């Protein structure tokens, strides 16, 4: 991974991005007992939201809104 991992075309990553976050927010987070979503930026890790069952607790509203926007929700 130090050398960039396997080669996935950037267009494919961009194309999949919305679907991945839409699935996380609308399906996957409800399919597990507990879910936590983090944003990794440089040396910092920030908790965006935690979810247990139907109850979602948004910790970092700006990052959460960013996910909603990216997911087209």
N, C-alpha and C positions, 0 to 999 in steps of 0.2 A: 504494500500500500504506500510505502514511502515514495514510490515512483509513479504514483497516480492510479494504481490498481489496474483493472482490466479496461480496455478501451470501449466506452459507450459513447456513441456520437452525441454531442451536445444537443442536437435537435431532438433526439430521442428522450433525453432527460427533460427538456422543456415540455415536450408533448405529454409525458407521463406525470409531470409535477401536479397539475390540477387534480387529476384522477386519484393520485395517491393521497392527497390531503382530504379530498372529498370522501374517500373511503374511510380514512381514519376518523373523521369527524361524524360521519353518518352511520357507519356500520361497525368497523373494527372496535372502536372504543366501547360500544354497547355489547359486543360479543364476548368480552372478558369480564372477570370479576372486578379488576382494578386496572386503570390505565393512567400513565403519566406521560406528558409530552414535554420535551425539552428543546430549546434552541441552543445549538453549539456555535458560538462565534468566537473565533480566535482562541484565547485562553479561558474564556468564560462560558459557563453552562448556566442557562436560565430556565427555570421551570415555567412553562406556559400555562398548562392546566393539569389538574388531576381529576379523575372521574372514578366513581364507584357506583356501579349500577346505572341508574338514570340520572344521578346527581353529578353534574360537572361543576367544578370549582375553578374559575378562571383566576389565575394568579397574576399574569402579566397581560393586561388588556391590549396594549399596542401590538405585541407579537401575536396574540390570539386573533385580533382583527386582520392582521397580515395573512394568517392561515385561512381565515374565512374568505378573504379577497382572492387568494391564490386558488382556493377550491371552488370559486365562483358560487359561493353560498351567500 
